[in-house]
Amino acid sequence: MSLPRRLVLASASPRRSDLLRMLGLRFETRPANLDETPRPGEPAPDLAVRLARDKALAVDAAPGPSLILAADTLVVLDGEVLNKPADRDEAARFLARLAGRTHEVMTGFAVRTHPEETLVTDLAVSRVTFAPMSRDEIAWYAHSGEGLDKAGAYALQGKGAIFVTSVEGSYTNVIGLPMERLYPHLRRHGLLAISPSRS
């Protein structure tokens, strides 16, 4: 009988951990420490996939058969990547730019198997539209601190949801991991077995 495959999340993101726990998955967290500087002229989709791949390769696998999952999420407006804000003032500037407009959220993810050392990457893109925001609303949300550790300076799963009028594409992608794209990989490797219920 073969050993069950263990899941390793190469990310310190609490949101990604929450999404995996939502499915009842057990996993280890081993954040990857990488230089995430874009290469000159590197398009955002290529950057997201490259960083996810590099993170998956950078962490050590768990003992025995394992699956290493890594991801990188970018908020992109007018072709520019809005990273995690340095402080509340930069968060307010980001929000002022996002207000009343539609931007893209891109998550590249990589799935690496051990000991086989196969590697598969994928990319999900969602379009998020913000309502217009007043200066007081921007200041209130920026100074709440909720978006300080998040790309684009907002959290769809938190207070930031009150300013989002629509999401086209994957909702969980905007949170940090496109679960509907990840699901086939989890199932294929035996980490998420779904069988008919028995009455």
Secondary structure, 3 states (H helix, E strand, C coil): CCCCCEEEECCCCHHHHHHHHHCCCCCEECCCCCCCCCCCCCCHHHHHHHHHHHHHHHCCCCCCCEEEEEEEEEEEECCEEECCCCCHHHHHHHHHHHCCCEEEEEEEEEEEEECCCCEEEEEEEEEEEECCCCHHHHHHHHHHCCCCCCHHHCCCCCHHHHHEEEEECCHHHHHCCCHHHHHHHHHHCCCCCCCCCCC
